[in-house]
Amino acid sequence: LLLVGCLAVSTIIELLSMWNLTKVEIQLCNMLSPEEPSVSLGSYNWGL
């Protein structure tokens, strides 16, 4: 049961860090290509 709890906590931490990384990645895309239309989380392809 303790192992299941640790797995759940680590999964939540991993998902939060992936969400943060995605936001940083989108900001970087927008900074590196100012002439293109800006990318947002709504238009991000989550299937990849």
PDBQT receptor file of N, H, CA, C and O in Angstrom, charges set to zero:
ATOM      1  N   LEU A   1       0.838  -1.201   0.000  1.00  0.00    +0.000 N 
ATOM      2  CA  LEU A   1       0.000   0.000   0.000  1.00  0.00    +0.000 C 
ATOM      3  C   LEU A   1       0.872   1.249   0.000  1.00  0.00    +0.000 C 
ATOM      4  O   LEU A   1       0.543   2.242  -0.649  1.00  0.00    +0.000 OA
ATOM      5  N   LEU A   2       1.973   1.199   0.723  1.00  0.00    +0.000 N 
ATOM      6  H   LEU A   2       2.241   0.392   1.250  1.00  0.00    +0.000 HD
ATOM      7  CA  LEU A   2       2.896   2.336   0.751  1.00  0.00    +0.000 C 
ATOM      8  C   LEU A   2       3.501   2.561  -0.626  1.00  0.00    +0.000 C 
ATOM      9  O   LEU A   2       3.698   3.699  -1.053  1.00  0.00    +0.000 OA
ATOM     10  N   LEU A   3       3.791   1.471  -1.310  1.00  0.00    +0.000 N 
ATOM     11  H   LEU A   3       3.632   0.547  -0.963  1.00  0.00    +0.000 HD
ATOM     12  CA  LEU A   3       4.366   1.563  -2.656  1.00  0.00    +0.000 C 
ATOM     13  C   LEU A   3       3.379   2.205  -3.635  1.00  0.00    +0.000 C 
ATOM     14  O   LEU A   3       3.773   2.984  -4.503  1.00  0.00    +0.000 OA
ATOM     15  N   VAL A   4       2.108   1.873  -3.488  1.00  0.00    +0.000 N 
ATOM     16  H   VAL A   4       1.788   1.240  -2.783  1.00  0.00    +0.000 HD
ATOM     17  CA  VAL A   4       1.073   2.457  -4.351  1.00  0.00    +0.000 C 
ATOM     18  C   VAL A   4       0.967   3.955  -4.099  1.00  0.00    +0.000 C 
ATOM     19  O   VAL A   4       0.809   4.732  -5.041  1.00  0.00    +0.000 OA
ATOM     20  N   GLY A   5       1.053   4.363  -2.847  1.00  0.00    +0.000 N 
ATOM     21  H   GLY A   5       1.182   3.732  -2.082  1.00  0.00    +0.000 HD
ATOM     22  CA  GLY A   5       1.016   5.785  -2.510  1.00  0.00    +0.000 C 
ATOM     23  C   GLY A   5       2.202   6.532  -3.093  1.00  0.00    +0.000 C 
ATOM     24  O   GLY A   5       2.047   7.629  -3.629  1.00  0.00    +0.000 OA
ATOM     25  N   CYS A   6       3.378   5.945  -2.990  1.00  0.00    +0.000 N 
ATOM     26  H   CYS A   6       3.504   5.054  -2.554  1.00  0.00    +0.000 HD
ATOM     27  CA  CYS A   6       4.584   6.572  -3.555  1.00  0.00    +0.000 C 
ATOM     28  C   CYS A   6       4.472   6.685  -5.067  1.00  0.00    +0.000 C 
ATOM     29  O   CYS A   6       4.878   7.693  -5.646  1.00  0.00    +0.000 OA
ATOM     30  N   LEU A   7       3.928   5.663  -5.708  1.00  0.00    +0.000 N 
ATOM     31  H   LEU A   7       3.598   4.844  -5.238  1.00  0.00    +0.000 HD
ATOM     32  CA  LEU A   7       3.753   5.690  -7.156  1.00  0.00    +0.000 C 
ATOM     33  C   LEU A   7       2.762   6.777  -7.572  1.00  0.00    +0.000 C 
ATOM     34  O   LEU A   7       2.981   7.471  -8.565  1.00  0.00    +0.000 OA
ATOM     35  N   ALA A   8       1.683   6.925  -6.821  1.00  0.00    +0.000 N 
ATOM     36  H   ALA A   8       1.505   6.361  -6.014  1.00  0.00    +0.000 HD
ATOM     37  CA  ALA A   8       0.685   7.950  -7.134  1.00  0.00    +0.000 C 
ATOM     38  C   ALA A   8       1.281   9.346  -6.988  1.00  0.00    +0.000 C 
ATOM     39  O   ALA A   8       1.068  10.205  -7.844  1.00  0.00    +0.000 OA
ATOM     40  N   VAL A   9       2.027   9.576  -5.906  1.00  0.00    +0.000 N 
ATOM     41  H   VAL A   9       2.200   8.878  -5.210  1.00  0.00    +0.000 HD
ATOM     42  CA  VAL A   9       2.645  10.887  -5.681  1.00  0.00    +0.000 C 
ATOM     43  C   VAL A   9       3.665  11.187  -6.768  1.00  0.00    +0.000 C 
ATOM     44  O   VAL A   9       3.705  12.307  -7.279  1.00  0.00    +0.000 OA
ATOM     45  N   SER A  10       4.483  10.220  -7.130  1.00  0.00    +0.000 N 
ATOM     46  H   SER A  10       4.450   9.311  -6.715  1.00  0.00    +0.000 HD
ATOM     47  CA  SER A  10       5.498  10.466  -8.156  1.00  0.00    +0.000 C 
ATOM     48  C   SER A  10       4.858  10.700  -9.523  1.00  0.00    +0.000 C 
ATOM     49  O   SER A  10       5.375  11.485 -10.319  1.00  0.00    +0.000 OA
ATOM     50  N   THR A  11       3.742  10.032  -9.805  1.00  0.00    +0.000 N 
ATOM     51  H   THR A  11       3.322   9.394  -9.159  1.00  0.00    +0.000 HD
ATOM     52  CA  THR A  11       3.041  10.252 -11.068  1.00  0.00    +0.000 C 
ATOM     53  C   THR A  11       2.476  11.664 -11.129  1.00  0.00    +0.000 C 
ATOM     54  O   THR A  11       2.565  12.319 -12.167  1.00  0.00    +0.000 OA
ATOM     55  N   ILE A  12       1.900  12.138 -10.042  1.00  0.00    +0.000 N 
ATOM     56  H   ILE A  12       1.827  11.606  -9.199  1.00  0.00    +0.000 HD
ATOM     57  CA  ILE A  12       1.360  13.504 -10.001  1.00  0.00    +0.000 C 
ATOM     58  C   ILE A  12       2.472  14.524 -10.174  1.00  0.00    +0.000 C 
ATOM     59  O   ILE A  12       2.307  15.501 -10.905  1.00  0.00    +0.000 OA
ATOM     60  N   ILE A  13       3.603  14.310  -9.512  1.00  0.00    +0.000 N 
ATOM     61  H   ILE A  13       3.737  13.517  -8.918  1.00  0.00    +0.000 HD
ATOM     62  CA  ILE A  13       4.745  15.226  -9.653  1.00  0.00    +0.000 C 
ATOM     63  C   ILE A  13       5.241  15.230 -11.091  1.00  0.00    +0.000 C 
ATOM     64  O   ILE A  13       5.564  16.288 -11.631  1.00  0.00    +0.000 OA
ATOM     65  N   GLU A  14       5.305  14.070 -11.713  1.00  0.00    +0.000 N 
ATOM     66  H   GLU A  14       5.042  13.210 -11.274  1.00  0.00    +0.000 HD
ATOM     67  CA  GLU A  14       5.764  13.974 -13.103  1.00  0.00    +0.000 C 
ATOM     68  C   GLU A  14       4.819  14.706 -14.048  1.00  0.00    +0.000 C 
ATOM     69  O   GLU A  14       5.273  15.409 -14.951  1.00  0.00    +0.000 OA
ATOM     70  N   LEU A  15       3.516  14.550 -13.853  1.00  0.00    +0.000 N 
ATOM     71  H   LEU A  15       3.147  13.980 -13.120  1.00  0.00    +0.000 HD
ATOM     72  CA  LEU A  15       2.550  15.236 -14.713  1.00  0.00    +0.000 C 
ATOM     73  C   LEU A  15       2.633  16.748 -14.553  1.00  0.00    +0.000 C 
ATOM     74  O   LEU A  15       2.531  17.481 -15.537  1.00  0.00    +0.000 OA
ATOM     75  N   LEU A  16       2.816  17.222 -13.327  1.00  0.00    +0.000 N 
ATOM     76  H   LEU A  16       2.899  16.626 -12.528  1.00  0.00    +0.000 HD
ATOM     77  CA  LEU A  16       2.952  18.662 -13.098  1.00  0.00    +0.000 C 
ATOM     78  C   LEU A  16       4.217  19.205 -13.740  1.00  0.00    +0.000 C 
ATOM     79  O   LEU A  16       4.201  20.296 -14.310  1.00  0.00    +0.000 OA
ATOM     80  N   SER A  17       5.305  18.465 -13.655  1.00  0.00    +0.000 N 
ATOM     81  H   SER A  17       5.318  17.579 -13.191  1.00  0.00    +0.000 HD
ATOM     82  CA  SER A  17       6.552  18.945 -14.255  1.00  0.00    +0.000 C 
ATOM     83  C   SER A  17       6.465  18.921 -15.777  1.00  0.00    +0.000 C 
ATOM     84  O   SER A  17       7.035  19.792 -16.435  1.00  0.00    +0.000 OA
ATOM     85  N   MET A  18       5.761  17.942 -16.352  1.00  0.00    +0.000 N 
ATOM     86  H   MET A  18       5.298  17.235 -15.817  1.00  0.00    +0.000 HD
ATOM     87  CA  MET A  18       5.569  17.920 -17.804  1.00  0.00    +0.000 C 
ATOM     88  C   MET A  18       4.720  19.106 -18.247  1.00  0.00    +0.000 C 
ATOM     89  O   MET A  18       4.983  19.690 -19.299  1.00  0.00    +0.000 OA
ATOM     90  N   TRP A  19       3.710  19.472 -17.467  1.00  0.00    +0.000 N 
ATOM     91  H   TRP A  19       3.497  18.998 -16.613  1.00  0.00    +0.000 HD
ATOM     92  CA  TRP A  19       2.865  20.624 -17.786  1.00  0.00    +0.000 C 
ATOM     93  C   TRP A  19       3.698  21.902 -17.758  1.00  0.00    +0.000 C 
ATOM     94  O   TRP A  19       3.574  22.750 -18.641  1.00  0.00    +0.000 OA
ATOM     95  N   ASN A  20       4.553  22.035 -16.735  1.00  0.00    +0.000 N 
ATOM     96  H   ASN A  20       4.655  21.346 -16.018  1.00  0.00    +0.000 HD
ATOM     97  CA  ASN A  20       5.437  23.206 -16.641  1.00  0.00    +0.000 C 
ATOM     98  C   ASN A  20       6.392  23.261 -17.824  1.00  0.00    +0.000 C 
ATOM     99  O   ASN A  20       6.604  24.328 -18.399  1.00  0.00    +0.000 OA
ATOM    100  N   LEU A  21       6.967  22.131 -18.191  1.00  0.00    +0.000 N 
ATOM    101  H   LEU A  21       6.795  21.264 -17.723  1.00  0.00    +0.000 HD
ATOM    102  CA  LEU A  21       7.901  22.074 -19.311  1.00  0.00    +0.000 C 
ATOM    103  C   LEU A  21       7.205  22.455 -20.612  1.00  0.00    +0.000 C 
ATOM    104  O   LEU A  21       7.797  23.124 -21.460  1.00  0.00    +0.000 OA
ATOM    105  N   THR A  22       5.965  22.040 -20.775  1.00  0.00    +0.000 N 
ATOM    106  H   THR A  22       5.484  21.497 -20.086  1.00  0.00    +0.000 HD
ATOM    107  CA  THR A  22       5.207  22.385 -21.977  1.00  0.00    +0.000 C 
ATOM    108  C   THR A  22       4.996  23.888 -22.057  1.00  0.00    +0.000 C 
ATOM    109  O   THR A  22       5.115  24.475 -23.133  1.00  0.00    +0.000 OA
ATOM    110  N   LYS A  23       4.682  24.521 -20.922  1.00  0.00    +0.000 N 
ATOM    111  H   LYS A  23       4.585  24.044 -20.048  1.00  0.00    +0.000 HD
ATOM    112  CA  LYS A  23       4.482  25.973 -20.928  1.00  0.00    +0.000 C 
ATOM    113  C   LYS A  23       5.770  26.696 -21.283  1.00  0.00    +0.000 C 
ATOM    114  O   LYS A  23       5.741  27.665 -22.042  1.00  0.00    +0.000 OA
ATOM    115  N   VAL A  24       6.895  26.247 -20.754  1.00  0.00    +0.000 N 
ATOM    116  H   VAL A  24       6.919  25.460 -20.137  1.00  0.00    +0.000 HD
ATOM    117  CA  VAL A  24       8.191  26.857 -21.063  1.00  0.00    +0.000 C 
ATOM    118  C   VAL A  24       8.534  26.650 -22.531  1.00  0.00    +0.000 C 
ATOM    119  O   VAL A  24       9.054  27.554 -23.186  1.00  0.00    +0.000 OA
ATOM    120  N   GLU A  25       8.243  25.464 -23.044  1.00  0.00    +0.000 N 
ATOM    121  H   GLU A  25       7.821  24.730 -22.512  1.00  0.00    +0.000 HD
ATOM    122  CA  GLU A  25       8.516  25.147 -24.445  1.00  0.00    +0.000 C 
ATOM    123  C   GLU A  25       7.720  26.064 -25.377  1.00  0.00    +0.000 C 
ATOM    124  O   GLU A  25       8.247  26.523 -26.390  1.00  0.00    +0.000 OA
ATOM    125  N   ILE A  26       6.475  26.329 -25.047  1.00  0.00    +0.000 N 
ATOM    126  H   ILE A  26       6.046  25.956 -24.224  1.00  0.00    +0.000 HD
ATOM    127  CA  ILE A  26       5.637  27.208 -25.871  1.00  0.00    +0.000 C 
ATOM    128  C   ILE A  26       6.140  28.644 -25.805  1.00  0.00    +0.000 C 
ATOM    129  O   ILE A  26       6.160  29.335 -26.824  1.00  0.00    +0.000 OA
ATOM    130  N   GLN A  27       6.548  29.106 -24.624  1.00  0.00    +0.000 N 
ATOM    131  H   GLN A  27       6.532  28.545 -23.797  1.00  0.00    +0.000 HD
ATOM    132  CA  GLN A  27       7.118  30.456 -24.513  1.00  0.00    +0.000 C 
ATOM    133  C   GLN A  27       8.379  30.568 -25.354  1.00  0.00    +0.000 C 
ATOM    134  O   GLN A  27       8.592  31.583 -26.017  1.00  0.00    +0.000 OA
ATOM    135  N   LEU A  28       9.210  29.546 -25.337  1.00  0.00    +0.000 N 
ATOM    136  H   LEU A  28       9.037  28.721 -24.798  1.00  0.00    +0.000 HD
ATOM    137  CA  LEU A  28      10.446  29.548 -26.114  1.00  0.00    +0.000 C 
ATOM    138  C   LEU A  28      10.146  29.568 -27.614  1.00  0.00    +0.000 C 
ATOM    139  O   LEU A  28      10.804  30.284 -28.369  1.00  0.00    +0.000 OA
ATOM    140  N   CYS A  29       9.162  28.791 -28.043  1.00  0.00    +0.000 N 
ATOM    141  H   CYS A  29       8.628  28.209 -27.430  1.00  0.00    +0.000 HD
ATOM    142  CA  CYS A  29       8.764  28.803 -29.458  1.00  0.00    +0.000 C 
ATOM    143  C   CYS A  29       8.320  30.197 -29.874  1.00  0.00    +0.000 C 
ATOM    144  O   CYS A  29       8.677  30.667 -30.954  1.00  0.00    +0.000 OA
ATOM    145  N   ASN A  30       7.546  30.857 -29.028  1.00  0.00    +0.000 N 
ATOM    146  H   ASN A  30       7.256  30.475 -28.151  1.00  0.00    +0.000 HD
ATOM    147  CA  ASN A  30       7.054  32.193 -29.364  1.00  0.00    +0.000 C 
ATOM    148  C   ASN A  30       8.180  33.218 -29.375  1.00  0.00    +0.000 C 
ATOM    149  O   ASN A  30       8.147  34.156 -30.170  1.00  0.00    +0.000 OA
ATOM    150  N   MET A  31       9.171  33.057 -28.510  1.00  0.00    +0.000 N 
ATOM    151  H   MET A  31       9.198  32.295 -27.864  1.00  0.00    +0.000 HD
ATOM    152  CA  MET A  31      10.293  34.006 -28.488  1.00  0.00    +0.000 C 
ATOM    153  C   MET A  31      11.208  33.802 -29.690  1.00  0.00    +0.000 C 
ATOM    154  O   MET A  31      11.724  34.773 -30.244  1.00  0.00    +0.000 OA
ATOM    155  N   LEU A  32      11.416  32.544 -30.104  1.00  0.00    +0.000 N 
ATOM    156  H   LEU A  32      10.997  31.756 -29.655  1.00  0.00    +0.000 HD
ATOM    157  CA  LEU A  32      12.362  32.266 -31.180  1.00  0.00    +0.000 C 
ATOM    158  C   LEU A  32      11.798  32.534 -32.570  1.00  0.00    +0.000 C 
ATOM    159  O   LEU A  32      12.562  32.701 -33.521  1.00  0.00    +0.000 OA
ATOM    160  N   SER A  33      10.486  32.576 -32.703  1.00  0.00    +0.000 N 
ATOM    161  H   SER A  33       9.866  32.440 -31.930  1.00  0.00    +0.000 HD
ATOM    162  CA  SER A  33       9.903  32.873 -34.019  1.00  0.00    +0.000 C 
ATOM    163  C   SER A  33       8.826  33.948 -33.890  1.00  0.00    +0.000 C 
ATOM    164  O   SER A  33       7.634  33.646 -33.956  1.00  0.00    +0.000 OA
ATOM    165  N   PRO A  34       9.242  35.199 -33.707  1.00  0.00    +0.000 N 
ATOM    166  CA  PRO A  34       8.254  36.275 -33.509  1.00  0.00    +0.000 C 
ATOM    167  C   PRO A  34       7.440  36.585 -34.764  1.00  0.00    +0.000 C 
ATOM    168  O   PRO A  34       6.351  37.149 -34.663  1.00  0.00    +0.000 OA
ATOM    169  N   GLU A  35       7.955  36.223 -35.957  1.00  0.00    +0.000 N 
ATOM    170  H   GLU A  35       8.841  35.765 -36.039  1.00  0.00    +0.000 HD
ATOM    171  CA  GLU A  35       7.223  36.544 -37.183  1.00  0.00    +0.000 C 
ATOM    172  C   GLU A  35       6.062  35.575 -37.429  1.00  0.00    +0.000 C 
ATOM    173  O   GLU A  35       5.129  35.901 -38.162  1.00  0.00    +0.000 OA
ATOM    174  N   GLU A  36       6.116  34.409 -36.829  1.00  0.00    +0.000 N 
ATOM    175  H   GLU A  36       6.874  34.144 -36.233  1.00  0.00    +0.000 HD
ATOM    176  CA  GLU A  36       5.038  33.426 -36.980  1.00  0.00    +0.000 C 
ATOM    177  C   GLU A  36       3.902  33.755 -36.004  1.00  0.00    +0.000 C 
ATOM    178  O   GLU A  36       4.116  34.456 -35.016  1.00  0.00    +0.000 OA
ATOM    179  N   PRO A  37       2.698  33.250 -36.281  1.00  0.00    +0.000 N 
ATOM    180  CA  PRO A  37       1.622  33.426 -35.290  1.00  0.00    +0.000 C 
ATOM    181  C   PRO A  37       1.975  32.697 -33.994  1.00  0.00    +0.000 C 
ATOM    182  O   PRO A  37       2.558  31.613 -34.021  1.00  0.00    +0.000 OA
ATOM    183  N   SER A  38       1.624  33.288 -32.884  1.00  0.00    +0.000 N 
ATOM    184  H   SER A  38       1.150  34.168 -32.862  1.00  0.00    +0.000 HD
ATOM    185  CA  SER A  38       2.049  32.718 -31.603  1.00  0.00    +0.000 C 
ATOM    186  C   SER A  38       1.328  31.400 -31.323  1.00  0.00    +0.000 C 
ATOM    187  O   SER A  38       0.170  31.211 -31.695  1.00  0.00    +0.000 OA
ATOM    188  N   VAL A  39       2.038  30.511 -30.666  1.00  0.00    +0.000 N 
ATOM    189  H   VAL A  39       2.979  30.666 -30.364  1.00  0.00    +0.000 HD
ATOM    190  CA  VAL A  39       1.510  29.197 -30.290  1.00  0.00    +0.000 C 
ATOM    191  C   VAL A  39       0.926  29.318 -28.892  1.00  0.00    +0.000 C 
ATOM    192  O   VAL A  39       1.483  30.018 -28.046  1.00  0.00    +0.000 OA
ATOM    193  N   SER A  40      -0.179  28.652 -28.642  1.00  0.00    +0.000 N 
ATOM    194  H   SER A  40      -0.632  28.083 -29.329  1.00  0.00    +0.000 HD
ATOM    195  CA  SER A  40      -0.766  28.659 -27.305  1.00  0.00    +0.000 C 
ATOM    196  C   SER A  40      -1.025  27.217 -26.869  1.00  0.00    +0.000 C 
ATOM    197  O   SER A  40      -0.899  26.286 -27.664  1.00  0.00    +0.000 OA
ATOM    198  N   LEU A  41      -1.383  27.047 -25.615  1.00  0.00    +0.000 N 
ATOM    199  H   LEU A  41      -1.485  27.804 -24.968  1.00  0.00    +0.000 HD
ATOM    200  CA  LEU A  41      -1.667  25.698 -25.113  1.00  0.00    +0.000 C 
ATOM    201  C   LEU A  41      -2.896  25.103 -25.792  1.00  0.00    +0.000 C 
ATOM    202  O   LEU A  41      -3.007  23.883 -25.915  1.00  0.00    +0.000 OA
ATOM    203  N   GLY A  42      -3.824  25.962 -26.237  1.00  0.00    +0.000 N 
ATOM    204  H   GLY A  42      -3.733  26.953 -26.138  1.00  0.00    +0.000 HD
ATOM    205  CA  GLY A  42      -5.022  25.473 -26.907  1.00  0.00    +0.000 C 
ATOM    206  C   GLY A  42      -4.719  24.842 -28.250  1.00  0.00    +0.000 C 
ATOM    207  O   GLY A  42      -5.385  23.892 -28.662  1.00  0.00    +0.000 OA
ATOM    208  N   SER A  43      -3.707  25.373 -28.936  1.00  0.00    +0.000 N 
ATOM    209  H   SER A  43      -3.166  26.145 -28.601  1.00  0.00    +0.000 HD
ATOM    210  CA  SER A  43      -3.380  24.848 -30.263  1.00  0.00    +0.000 C 
ATOM    211  C   SER A  43      -2.262  23.811 -30.210  1.00  0.00    +0.000 C 
ATOM    212  O   SER A  43      -1.808  23.335 -31.251  1.00  0.00    +0.000 OA
ATOM    213  N   TYR A  44      -1.819  23.460 -29.015  1.00  0.00    +0.000 N 
ATOM    214  H   TYR A  44      -2.187  23.847 -28.170  1.00  0.00    +0.000 HD
ATOM    215  CA  TYR A  44      -0.734  22.490 -28.866  1.00  0.00    +0.000 C 
ATOM    216  C   TYR A  44      -1.236  21.092 -29.218  1.00  0.00    +0.000 C 
ATOM    217  O   TYR A  44      -2.331  20.710 -28.806  1.00  0.00    +0.000 OA
ATOM    218  N   ASN A  45      -0.455  20.330 -29.970  1.00  0.00    +0.000 N 
ATOM    219  H   ASN A  45       0.435  20.641 -30.304  1.00  0.00    +0.000 HD
ATOM    220  CA  ASN A  45      -0.858  18.987 -30.390  1.00  0.00    +0.000 C 
ATOM    221  C   ASN A  45      -0.552  17.988 -29.271  1.00  0.00    +0.000 C 
ATOM    222  O   ASN A  45       0.591  17.556 -29.124  1.00  0.00    +0.000 OA
ATOM    223  N   TRP A  46      -1.557  17.624 -28.490  1.00  0.00    +0.000 N 
ATOM    224  H   TRP A  46      -2.485  17.975 -28.610  1.00  0.00    +0.000 HD
ATOM    225  CA  TRP A  46      -1.354  16.743 -27.340  1.00  0.00    +0.000 C 
ATOM    226  C   TRP A  46      -1.227  15.282 -27.756  1.00  0.00    +0.000 C 
ATOM    227  O   TRP A  46      -0.902  14.437 -26.922  1.00  0.00    +0.000 OA
ATOM    228  N   GLY A  47      -1.478  14.963 -29.034  1.00  0.00    +0.000 N 
ATOM    229  H   GLY A  47      -1.743  15.649 -29.711  1.00  0.00    +0.000 HD
ATOM    230  CA  GLY A  47      -1.386  13.581 -29.490  1.00  0.00    +0.000 C 
ATOM    231  C   GLY A  47       0.036  13.088 -29.638  1.00  0.00    +0.000 C 
ATOM    232  O   GLY A  47       0.270  11.882 -29.723  1.00  0.00    +0.000 OA
ATOM    233  N   LEU A  48       0.991  14.005 -29.670  1.00  0.00    +0.000 N 
ATOM    234  H   LEU A  48       0.802  14.984 -29.601  1.00  0.00    +0.000 HD
ATOM    235  CA  LEU A  48       2.376  13.575 -29.862  1.00  0.00    +0.000 C 
ATOM    236  C   LEU A  48       2.888  12.999 -28.612  1.00  0.00    +0.000 C 
ATOM    237  O   LEU A  48       4.041  12.573 -28.555  1.00  0.00    +0.000 OA
TER     238      LEU A  48
